[in-house]
């Protein structure tokens, strides 16, 4: 039987561009180990070097990904809002976080447990492909945004 939370997660995943076209069975699998989490404004979600525990889908609020730039301190690399995923490196067991992630507003998100997600992908390679493809697309979009940001910084002679 499908719980209220699972139905909510499936509905949310269907409304997000990145997961809208996923197979219904894959959405049900993801929803089966999803949980709701909340972060108050200015809560540090993880630090650089932390091991990832989950992949998150922002339902409401705002999260920033920051990197420590020598001589400049923490710099916002990405600002994420409703419908955005973060924490993709949690899919890869040996990877550690490369940046800090912080809620800048009160934020509600869906957390997909990394270990359960990895286990589900090992059992269903079509799900694994669907997840990795979406992680790659999300990462590519962020790289594109970072390139623009870098060009803007260089053009203003910040470095």
Beta strands, then each sheet from edge to edge (+ up, - down):
strand 1: 34-39
strand 2: 44-46
strand 3: 54-60
strand 4: 63-69
strand 5: 73-80
strand 6: 85-86
strand 7: 100-103
strand 8: 107-113
sheet 1: 1+ 8- 3+ 6-
sheet 2: 2+ 7- 4+ 5-
end
